[in-house]
Amino acid sequence: MLDRTFPPHVDAASIPPYKLRHAGPVLIVGSAEQAVDDVQRASDIYPSASLIAINRSAAQWKADLIVSIDRRPAKAWRDAQEQRFGKEHFTYHGGRIGSGRHDDFPWFDYWWPGLHGNGGTSAWLAAKIARTVGFGPIVLCGAPIDNSKYFDGHPGWSRREADEIDKYRNVIASEWWMHPHVRSMSGWTMQLLGAPT
């Protein structure tokens, strides 16, 4: 049974319906420069945790799920996961489709438009998907929501203005119903949600 205990305004259904049920801890691995350290420290706490890769982290870590709200570059991230780790071990999840059609992005397996809701980051969407499909506890790694560079040297969020970062933070802060289920290893998200114990 999937977790549908979200507030009434949140539609936690996927397209097509996601029928797998997961359990146990999961690390959601973003792309910030501290991701490698965060994953190591979180793995020390949860050595058998599953892993959800976000965007470019799919090229670095073997994932059970990959999540991205960036539809077009997502194909390259899927390809990188398949080339490094194989094709049969993961599913790819997106947020809302926007003005396109699902068929325009065949590299995605599932869409979660209701969980994408007010926006936010791919890592935050992944946290909501993780809760829906049964994972817990949920731990963010490399998702500080600040102006960090990416772990692969790309400038990443270091180019973002403060008001743009605040836009993402405001979505996470407003979705209070997720806060008891998610912890973080670093940055602003750790200040908001706390670290795993």
Secondary structure, 3 states (H helix, E strand, C coil): CCCCCCCCCCCCCCECCCCCCCCCCEEEECCECCHHHHHHHHHHHCCCCEEEEEHHHHHCCCCCEEEECCCCCHHHHHHHHHHHHCCCCCEEEECCCCCCCHHHCCCCCEECHHHHCCCCCHHHHHHHHHHHHCCCCEEEECCCCCCCCECCCCCHHHHCCHHHHHHHHHHHHHCHHHHHHEEECCHHHHHHHCCCC
